[in-house]
Amino acid sequence: MKRTYESKRHHWWPSAISGYWADGRGLVTQVLADGKDVTGAPWTFGHDKHSHNIRFGGPWNSSFESMYGKADSSAGTIIDWLSTLDARRENFRGGFSERVLAQPMTRERRGLLAEVLASLIVRSPLMRHRIARGVEGARDAFPSLDITADTSIVAANMRPLLAAFTRRMLVTGKFAVLLSEDPTNGHVSGFHRCIIPMTPSMAVLYTSPFRYVSNCEVATIMLRNDEVDFLNHLVQVYSRDRIFYRSDRPVIHDAFLARQHMQLTGHSDTDLDCLFAAVADFADRPLATPA
């Protein structure tokens, strides 16, 4: 009988993006939860077995790995475009709102950006962890249900999310490209807002609050070194098994070494809230000209 699903490694961190994290030797390094470094080719990282397969038996066996094909093939194009965007390099002593700079974005680019970011959120280890916790919660609430959070159950809950998340990011919310001279190394995500790294010196923020100024869909913000350190610390709170870096090894915090998917209470922090608010409230305006 012909197999109706694929039995191969499925990447949650595609090699098209991982390649931007390669050092001068063409290798990527990740730090494991035990503090050890592992170095290898970009395609050797960020994958799990059968994570996009549904294997309930017979005709229900299937794979939805191909759903991520467009996002993976578009990732390099999106990163190259984001890398061309300029940012304010003055007013570093001011708040985030003083450094926001509006950028143009076509509908087509917004669609590609939305799908790439949505794909990274949906298939991330953190999302699978949250789905598994939800399944376990249902089992605890209804003991008569004979369910376990196995790979197929988690995958079945993952499958519809890509289209839903992409559609939401296409029609609502705002983006900001966070730029720095120093690297970030992971992502932070809540329910309607997230920060996702694309390269060691660039991350993309998305926010969809109940109220926001909608005449600027995407902007850039140049971060100070202390702000990059803050975001890297948050990354280690939300990460569990691994974080990536290119050349500058991050300072490892206890939150990462605990090897748990932790989170801020309410996904909220004063500095983090200020960053998201600055993007939500920003209205398009030209660069100030020298007096």
CORHURA-V384263 format. One record per helix or strand of 3 or more residues. SS is the DSSP state (hx for helix, st for strand). FROM is the first residue (numbers start at 1). LEN is the number of residues. If there is no record, write none. Layout:
BEGIN
SS:FROM:LEN + SS:FROM:LEN
END
This chain:
BEGIN
st:9:3 + hx:15:7 + st:27:6 + st:37:5 + hx:42:3 + st:47:3 + hx:58:3 + hx:65:18 + hx:96:3 + st:101:3 + hx:107:16 + hx:125:17 + hx:151:9 + hx:161:11 + st:174:6 + st:193:7 + st:202:6 + st:218:5 + hx:225:14 + st:242:4 + hx:254:4 + hx:265:3 + hx:270:12
END
